[in-house]
Amino acid sequence: MDSESVDFLIIGSGVAGLRAAIELAPFGDVLVVTKDKPSESSTEYAQGGIAAVMSDEDTVGIHQEDTLKAGDGLCREDAVKTLVEEGPERIMELISWGAEFDREGLKLALTLEAAHSKRRILHAHGDSTGKELERVLLSKARSFPSVRKYPFAYTIDLIINNGECHGAYVLRDNKVIALFAKATILATGGAGRLFSRTTNPFVATGDGMAIAVRAGAELEDMEFVQFHPTSLYYPAAPQFLLSESMRGEGAVLLNIKGQRFMDDYHAKAELAPRDVVSRAIISEMVKTASNHVYLDLRHLDKKFVKNRFPKINSTCLQYDIDITEDLIPVSPAAHYIMGGVRTNLDGESNIRGLYAAGEVACTGVHGANRLASNSLLEGLVYGARAGKAALNTKIKPERISGYNEEVSSISDIYEIRRSLRRTMWEKTGIIRCAKSLKQAETKLLLWKEITKQNFITRNELELKNMITVSFIIVESALLRKGSVGAHYRSDHKDRGANWQEHIKWDKAIFRS
Ligand SMILES: Cc1cc2nc3c(=O)[nH]c(=O)nc-3n(C[C@H](O)[C@H](O)[C@H](O)COP(=O)(O)OP(=O)(O)OC[C@H]3O[C@@H](n4cnc5c(N)ncnc54)[C@H](O)[C@@H]3O)c2cc1C
């Protein structure tokens, strides 16, 4: 098998991976591997913005309180404090590297989103914030000769030796190569593609979580999946996200009878927390026997709407929807996973030499429900911290050859993938109960053998990881017999006993 040695290996080139790479670049050679082209990531598609305290009317204390409130009692307070305190500095740094956030005159333009009590969301080019972040971070990373990138390089597994992480096995040009490193940072993003309705791009198949748990890392809070209330529901169109900031700017929700309904569900109406809005939409869909509701911006100034949401406007126009004149059909979709690889405030996992940052990680900042626009900030703050911490690694990678070269194949891969995604959406979605979760478990058990086999194509490896992560989500959701944050059990509507305990998984799950 071919192999290479680097100082620092980073898996993923979204906001978290790139920010970590920039931190490490002056101190050694950095290799960023990514399974698609470098910009293909959730970061690239983030619309609404990035939350940080950037005005005199706001304080880090209020940002902290809003985050803790959204997290519904399960945030780690020190992780939240770190996020809100270090956030403004990370933003100023981005601006100094060329990030063009929207401005009103000379001042940064700040908007409001659900569950924020102050206007603190920075945005770029209206609704293309993630694209701007990705552009600036890629360009900054490129400015260091020590940073190299391997696009279309799929990470299969970590190299574990005596309980330490010594790098990763990567599939590149149809060949497996061993990449040995003193420190490895997982920044592989989320797992939205596990659900048939999702806002997430194709790359979000939960690989990092599955790879980590196979290596012996602990996962935490995996039952907490956030469903975004408003993705475009139009048969010919992709499940395109309609940013929360549209409601922040005054858009309202109507059921198919044209009636506003959010006032009946929450005092903050359209600006209630995401899980409340998603469940309210599902209730209205059931009541009206419909598969969508509408988002209505027709009462807002047309010019303002077009300038503020240029990307959403142009995308909807492709499907003959004029967001200034037409009702926009929407329904909820899987959007973000709060759980992931458990880390401390420096991104360290329980495996020496293995760090995690961004959506793949569980630092505890989001608790049971993420405050809107806090995840890009988490990627910046904790990507930088993981990079800094990785500098202190004492690992001396050994060039071991522990890769199992026996390869299997799956004949009905697309059928299984489709069935898995539908099962997760229908049985483990916005409203769950023991019966639906058991049905999901029974289905997943049919495919459990796949999680123990080795494959040599991206599609098969992704499916293996999707089954693993789905199984952990279902088992965690079964164990949490109560409703907290984004996890809602129709058979246990109260919080349940010991609700403040976090549910953890390690590879023991595969022995059962
Ligand atoms: C449509 C949409 C809109 C959003 N809007 C906002 C918003 O307005 N504000 C906000 O704060 N958050 C938003 N989010 C969430 C936010 O974008 C993500 O949580 C965040 O960008 C995650 O960053 P990341 O660096 O952890 O992962 P990502 O940006 O997803 O990057 C993951 C990287 O890992 C790579 N990768 C994955 N698996 C492998 C593998 N096996 N081998 C090699 N490489 C691999 C991918 O190719 C990619 O490069 C949005 C998300 C979506 C999908």
The ligand as an ORCA input file, in Angstrom:
! r2SCAN-3c Opt
* xyz 0 1
  C     -28.396     24.763      3.446
  C     -27.717     25.057      4.755
  C     -27.796     26.327      5.307
  C     -27.159     26.615      6.521
  N     -27.200     27.888      7.017
  C     -26.476     28.189      8.121
  C     -26.364     29.540      8.569
  O     -26.916     30.454      7.971
  N     -25.615     29.777      9.689
  C     -24.980     28.785     10.389
  O     -24.322     29.065     11.386
  N     -25.066     27.508      9.957
  C     -25.774     27.182      8.853
  N     -25.839     25.891      8.420
  C     -25.053     24.867      9.138
  C     -23.575     25.044      8.803
  O     -23.445     25.384      7.446
  C     -22.780     23.778      9.081
  O     -23.069     23.287     10.353
  C     -21.285     24.076      9.007
  O     -20.971     24.719      7.784
  C     -20.495     22.802      9.135
  O     -19.149     23.086      8.863
  P     -18.072     21.931      8.962
  O     -16.767     22.529      8.630
  O     -18.215     21.216     10.260
  O     -18.543     20.871      7.842
  P     -18.821     21.079      6.281
  O     -18.827     22.490      5.908
  O     -20.012     20.265      5.933
  O     -17.549     20.380      5.623
  C     -17.368     18.986      5.725
  C     -16.183     18.587      4.869
  O     -15.830     17.238      5.142
  C     -15.644     16.536      3.925
  N     -15.868     15.101      4.178
  C     -16.958     14.498      4.694
  N     -16.762     13.163      4.791
  C     -15.507     12.919      4.326
  C     -14.724     11.745      4.137
  N     -15.181     10.517      4.433
  N     -13.480     11.884      3.613
  C     -13.003     13.096      3.248
  N     -13.699     14.244      3.390
  C     -14.935     14.149      3.925
  C     -16.638     17.184      2.978
  O     -16.312     16.894      1.641
  C     -16.454     18.652      3.373
  O     -15.295     19.177      2.762
  C     -26.467     25.581      7.215
  C     -26.396     24.300      6.660
  C     -27.007     24.030      5.439
  C     -26.905     22.649      4.877
*
